[in-house]
Amino acid sequence: MDDEPLSQWAERRDAKIGRLRAVPLGGDTGPRGSHLNPDTPRAIQRWNGHTWEPYGFAANLAEAKRVLFPSTEVAPASGPAPKLGPGTGRRRKPQAPR
């Protein structure tokens, strides 16, 4: 029997529960490219293991992205730019520390 064990399949299926997606509202549109109509309101939907259920609402694409992809990392501290080697070309390499 070449089938995978049921427990492995169930783990893979259960890992997807709770995923969120943003669907544009209005018109005959369904799930499609997020870059299309960025000012269109979006319904936030959550996967419950069987079907997509309503979860929230976003006024536009930018707000939907904040809900779907919350920022958890701290912005890196800006430091001095590396010193570049001689020349004017755009492919100059940073100087090695001495």
C-alpha positions in Angstrom: 0.0 0.0 0.0 1.6 3.3 -1.2 -0.8 5.6 0.7 0.6 7.9 3.4 -0.6 7.3 6.9 -3.8 9.1 7.9 -2.1 10.8 10.8 0.4 12.6 8.4 -2.4 13.7 6.2 -4.4 15.1 9.2 -1.3 17.0 10.5 -0.8 18.6 7.1 -4.5 19.5 6.8 -4.7 20.9 10.4 -1.6 23.1 9.8 -3.7 25.1 7.3 -6.5 25.9 9.8 -6.5 29.5 10.8 -5.0 30.9 7.6 -6.3 34.3 6.5 -7.0 35.7 3.1 -8.4 39.0 1.7 -11.1 38.9 -1.0 -12.2 42.0 -2.8 -15.8 43.0 -2.3 -18.2 44.0 -5.0 -18.6 43.1 -8.7 -18.1 39.6 -10.0 -14.7 39.3 -8.5 -13.6 36.5 -6.3 -10.1 35.7 -5.0 -7.7 37.2 -7.5 -4.4 39.1 -7.7 -4.1 41.4 -4.6 -2.5 44.2 -6.7 -5.8 44.6 -8.7 -8.0 47.5 -7.5 -5.9 48.3 -4.4 -8.6 50.8 -3.1 -11.4 48.2 -3.1 -12.7 47.1 0.3 -11.7 43.6 1.2 -13.4 40.9 3.3 -10.9 39.0 5.5 -11.7 35.3 5.6 -10.4 32.5 7.8 -10.0 28.9 6.8 -11.7 26.6 9.4 -10.6 23.3 7.9 -13.6 22.9 5.7 -14.6 26.3 4.2 -13.6 30.0 4.3 -15.6 31.9 7.0 -15.9 35.7 7.5 -13.3 37.0 9.9 -13.0 40.7 9.4 -13.1 43.7 7.0 -10.5 46.0 5.5 -11.1 49.3 3.8 -8.3 48.8 1.2 -5.3 46.6 0.3 -2.9 48.3 2.6 -5.1 47.7 5.6 -5.7 44.1 4.5 -2.0 43.5 4.4 -1.6 44.9 7.9 -4.2 42.3 9.1 -2.8 39.4 7.1 0.9 40.1 7.7 1.4 41.8 11.1 4.9 43.1 11.6 6.6 41.3 14.4 10.2 42.2 13.7 11.9 45.3 15.0 13.3 47.7 12.3 17.1 47.5 12.1 19.0 50.4 13.5 20.4 52.6 10.8 24.1 52.9 10.9 26.8 54.5 8.8 26.9 53.3 5.2 29.9 51.1 4.2 32.8 52.9 2.6 33.1 52.1 -1.1 36.2 51.4 -3.1 37.7 53.7 -5.7 35.8 54.3 -8.9 32.5 55.6 -10.1 30.8 52.4 -11.3 27.7 51.1 -9.8 29.3 47.7 -9.1 31.9 48.9 -6.7 32.6 46.6 -3.9 32.8 47.7 -0.2 36.3 48.1 1.1 37.6 45.3 3.3 38.3 46.3 6.9 42.0 47.0 7.6 
